[in-house]
Amino acid sequence: MDLKAWDASFRAHKTIIAVKNGEIVGFGDMDETGYLDRLYVHKDYQGQGIASAICDELARFDAELKDLLLRYQWWNLEPEKLVEILPLLCDPDLEKLRHFLREQLTD
């Protein structure tokens, strides 16, 4: 197993980790297109709704970004804002884009 490759993949995706009593019991991740890449639940914790909770959180995260992108007023974009947002649209860390859009929509 190439741990560096896995780490890079998780950092490029939205990753949710389920923890119970300080122990990692599951995780899932989604890429920028909304593709569910991995979904794992420890064998001792299956059948408890953990996978569903992970998927629900990933779907909520994706839906929030889509909503922010739809609400952002692209037609009213000043050149300075365009220079600011273009790198964020290409960055695999979508949380930066979410943060930018939230700031713009609350100003």
C-alpha positions, -999 to 999 in steps of 0.1 A, spaced: 0 0 0 14 34 -10 5 56 20 18 88 3 -6 82 -26 -35 75 -3 -27 107 17 -26 128 -15 -58 113 -27 -76 120 6 -63 156 6 -76 161 -29 -110 149 -19 -136 158 7 -131 131 33 -153 123 63 -140 102 92 -164 85 116 -150 83 152 -166 65 181 -151 64 216 -118 78 201 -116 50 175 -119 55 138 -148 33 128 -153 44 92 -144 68 65 -156 79 30 -144 104 5 -157 122 -26 -139 139 -54 -147 173 -69 -172 159 -93 -193 143 -66 -179 108 -72 -179 86 -41 -144 72 -42 -141 51 -10 -165 41 17 -154 18 46 -168 8 79 -150 -14 104 -165 -48 106 -174 -45 142 -195 -13 135 -214 -23 104 -251 -22 104 -252 9 127 -259 36 101 -223 48 100 -220 44 62 -253 62 57 -242 90 80 -209 94 60 -227 95 27 -253 119 40 -225 143 52 -207 140 19 -239 147 0 -247 177 22 -212 191 16 -216 187 -22 -251 202 -21 -238 232 -2 -211 240 -27 -236 237 -56 -259 261 -38 -231 286 -32 -220 284 -68 -256 290 -80 -261 320 -57 -228 337 -65 -234 366 -89 -210 357 -117 -224 383 -141 -215 410 -117 -179 399 -112 -152 426 -111 -118 418 -126 -102 418 -92 -126 392 -80 -121 371 -111 -83 370 -104 -91 360 -68 -116 332 -76 -99 315 -106 -72 298 -86 -99 286 -62 -119 270 -89 -88 249 -99 -77 240 -63 -86 205 -52 -92 219 -17 -128 228 -22 -131 242 13 -112 273 2 -137 279 -25 -166 274 -1 -150 299 23 -145 324 -4 -181 321 -17 -196 322 19 -176 355 25 -188 370 -8 -225 360 -2 -225 375 33 -209 408 25 
